[in-house]
Amino acid sequence: MGKRQRCTKAVAYVRASTGKQEITPEMQREKIEAYCRMAGLELVDVIVEKGVSAKLKLSKRPEGARVQRLIRDGVCHVVALKLDRLFRSAADALATTEEWREAGISLHLVDMSGMSLDTGSSMGRMFLTMLAAFAEFEGNVISERTTAALRHKRAHGQVFNHAPYGYDAVDGALVPNAREQKGLERMRELRALTKPNGKPLYGYGTLAAELNAEGIVAKNGGEWHPFSVLKVLTAASR
């Protein structure tokens, strides 16, 4: 434990939201690097997670799992810009940081309600507990308002955020896109196929591979990935 406490090795975690990003990954990285220089931390890696929802636990995210591996390899400081970059809820934040604390790992938040926070101190842990609860409350309020607004727009055929796969935005309204509707139909068709035991024949990974093999392109004209297939099918089922 003593060796861990004297350790200055740090890993930075940067996550780009799936929606509109006000603070870009580059901006997050710059702020984190400046903080590490000021705090005397040796930044051994900057891990960037793109297009992954905050609803997933850190260990379940493709790049988030690398944070845990680096911790096992001797890194003893995890640095992020804000709490919501790392954790899906206040409970998740408190449970994970308590595990890290017992292992001698400190969490550093560069911008937590306008101030930096270090859970290596008892004061930092106390503030994290308080601020995590307030952050979750604020996030829930925003989520409720956003859900209500999107529900209203869907009911009136209006564009919300961006046109989903299968549609184009025309004068503020959603208009079916013939090519994408065919792709959506094929996606549903493959997903509906089952094995003898009743489980889906195509998981999201194999479904993405099949769509790519058939030349069915994603909304941006690129390839399909497991998460993008899941996102489209989830949106289409609403």
Secondary structure as GFF3:
##gff-version 3
##sequence-region A 1 238
A	DSSP	alpha_helix	2	6	.	.	.	ID=ss1
A	DSSP	beta_strand	9	16	.	.	.	ID=ss2
A	DSSP	alpha_helix	25	39	.	.	.	ID=ss3
A	DSSP	beta_strand	42	50	.	.	.	ID=ss4
A	DSSP	three_ten_helix	58	60	.	.	.	ID=ss5
A	DSSP	alpha_helix	64	72	.	.	.	ID=ss6
A	DSSP	beta_strand	77	80	.	.	.	ID=ss7
A	DSSP	alpha_helix	83	86	.	.	.	ID=ss8
A	DSSP	alpha_helix	90	102	.	.	.	ID=ss9
A	DSSP	beta_strand	106	112	.	.	.	ID=ss10
A	DSSP	beta_strand	115	118	.	.	.	ID=ss11
A	DSSP	alpha_helix	122	155	.	.	.	ID=ss12
A	DSSP	beta_strand	167	170	.	.	.	ID=ss13
A	DSSP	beta_strand	173	176	.	.	.	ID=ss14
A	DSSP	alpha_helix	178	192	.	.	.	ID=ss15
A	DSSP	alpha_helix	204	213	.	.	.	ID=ss16
A	DSSP	alpha_helix	226	236	.	.	.	ID=ss17
###
